[in-house]
Structure formats: C-alpha cells, structure tokens
C-alpha cells in the first residue's frame, strides 16, 4: 500500500507499512463478553488540509446526492433547512433551501417512488417532526408539493411513546437518522435517540398517503444513531451507542461495559410486522454509523477509534463468529461509506477535540484483506495506513460527520465548522488505484 505524495503525510509509527496488534486479544469474541471496551490510540498523522469547502448554514448534518447529465445536486440538512447545491460546473452553486424553518432539519432521504425525474424527500426536523417534499430534478429547491407532518413525540397511531424513562411523555425523542427503503418506497425508518431517557426506539413510517403514518415502533437500546439496509432491502442494521436491556436479553448476559455498543439486526418486511429483531452483537465502543456491502457490514466505533467488520450471513446464523476484523482509523470515527465499489471512506470526527486531527481516510478493501489479522474475528487490531488522508480546512477542528458520494465526488458535512467539504473521485483513485 502507498500514500499519495501530494498528501504530504508525516506518518511515523502510526503509519507503519505493516500491522501490529495492540493487545494479545483485542476483542474477546469467542465469549459473549460485554464487560469492557478496548482502549487504544487512533491514527493521527499530519495530513494536507482541504481547500474544497463551501460555507453552509449552521450545523450541517446529513448529505445526499442526486446525479444526472444536466445537474449534480447535493443536499445538506442544516439548522436553517435543507440546502441545495449544484456541482455541475465543478464548483458548488447554491440553488436554494427546502423547508426553511427555525427548527432546522437533521436526517433525510430523497426516495425514488418510480416517478420519472422526481423524488419524495422525507426529512426529520430537529423537533421530531417528519416532513415530506415532492421535488423535481430540474429544480429541487422548489418543492412541487408537500405531505403533512407527523409528530413523533406522541402520534396517535403509536400506542407507545418514543422513549423509555420515568416520564416518557416529557422526553424529547431526539429523532436523528432516517433511511428510505428502495424496494418498498412507501416506507422509511427513523431512529429516536432519546438521550434523556433510558432507551430509544426505531419507527417505521408509511409515506404513501397525504399524511405520513407511523406503522410500527420498536424499542431498542441507548442512543440508536445509525441505520443501513442490506443489499436486498430485507435486513435493517441499527447501531446503538450503548448496549442495554434489549441487547443483554438477546445475548444472554446480565451486565455490559459502560461504553459497549450494540449492532442490532432486523428482518425488514413490506407488511406488518415491518421489523422483527433477530440478533444483536457487540460492535465496539460507542457504535455510531453502519454501512453495508454485498456480504459485509461495516461499523464505526467512535470511542475506540476503530472500524469493525462483520459477515452479513453470520450475523444471523453464527453471531459469535460473525466478526471478521477490526482496524484502526482516525480519532472518533462517525460517517462510513463504501465508495468507488472497492474502497471504504471514513469521517474521523475528533468531536471531543482531544487530538486536533479530524480527517477523512480511505482504505482499499483488497489491501485490508491482505493485512495480517484480517479474518481472525478481531483478536488482532489491524493498523493499516490509509491510501488517502485529508484534513479539514484548518487542519485542527471541524467535526467531519456524515458522508455522501456520487460518480464524481465524495462529500462530508463539517458539523462544527458550518461547511461542506468534498474530494474529487479522481484524486482518491490516483492515491488508491
């Protein structure tokens, strides 16, 4: 593996050409141990800073793209609404804002419902309301129509509150993440983080009518913050920052470490029951985001500066042996995404600003698989050098958070810098052939 000379990386021991284990048994996967989290340093080489940024409104969060021959749309949720940019010229041109409101927006997904050149953009306001906008490819910043909102605090169809706790009616759902099902485009899934409660939930929402309807609410564990559907859209993966009662019951354990997270595996159906919880596994410390490939599931573990990799089939059939590998990334990783078919892009947030080294790192999957320790179920913490690494605009802060990609670029929201950063795909391909 090699690093692009243009990146001016200064990698000492942290960027060694090989792997080394930081512990004799980094993750105890042969026993269903939830007693503690491994602690080890992230990779923090000096990286070139990025000039490819554009200012957004406050608190940019989720990013999505809609790519075509005449436009290259990029959508960013912010505290002032969902901002729309066109990158067709190679540089961002601001086109307008959807749903401008003092509440702001967090998670969203533009869903293809089979109407040519249109999408139904379903979005979460930060007051836990679901709003939907019918948009066209020619001018997505001006909605063709809207679907009435759904209040997730206590929708009449719920039957239960979003959060568990002493007084659930007063607990803010803290709804953060939204994913649409391409195979069942009338359905979207929402995580209710419930930071002031004892546990959160996942909602299944029907957006096929004039008003969104809550079809199912499933209790999960503490701070569910990430979701991804499997390639067939029939399995939903949910990350919980901390394992709790639901995971303990599934795993048959009585206690868990204070920072141990949980990856839950749901069967996803197109009719009731829409979600059926099947399995849960320990995906590291403070599991944040999850992404899927053809047969692997990748999870960013924020507190241990790792990415953990799982066999998708074994998560259902042989959970204890489902972990494939663990590899070190940058400080406090959040967003994770497969790009260019064979590469893993990671947003290293450094959200606590302990290391002052936020970054984007890219790893070739083939290179990861060639590392000593790949396939040993996490007993060895692989320490691969990234084939590409870039910092934020100032190199020390910015909070890289969520990712998106199209056939020309990869994008990351810089949550504390109020910016959108991008990297041209040709740059990544040059560094990571």
Buried (B, 14 or more C-beta within 10 A) or exposed (E): BEBBEEBEBEBEEBBEEEBEBEEEEBBBBEEBBBEEBBEBEBBBBBBBBBEBBBEBBEBBBBBBBBBEEEBBBBBBBBBBBBBBBBBBEEEBEEBBBBBBBEBBBBBBBBBEBEEEEBBBBBBBBBBBBBBBBBBBBEEBBEBEEBBEBBBBBEBEEBEEBBBBBEEBEEBBBBBBBBBBBEEBBBBBBBBBBBBEBBBBBBBBBBBEEEEBBBBBBBBBBBBBBBBBBBEEBBBBBBBBBBBBBBBBEBBEBEEBBEBBBBBBBBBBBEEEEBBEBBBBBBBBBBBBBBBBBEEBBBBBBBBBBBBBBBBBEBBBEEBEEBBBBBBBBBBBBBBBBBBBEEBBBBBBBBBEBEBEBBBBBBBBBEBBEEBEBBBBBBBBBBBBBBBBBBBBBBBBBBBBBBBBBBEBBBBBBBBBBBBBBBBEBEBBBEBBE
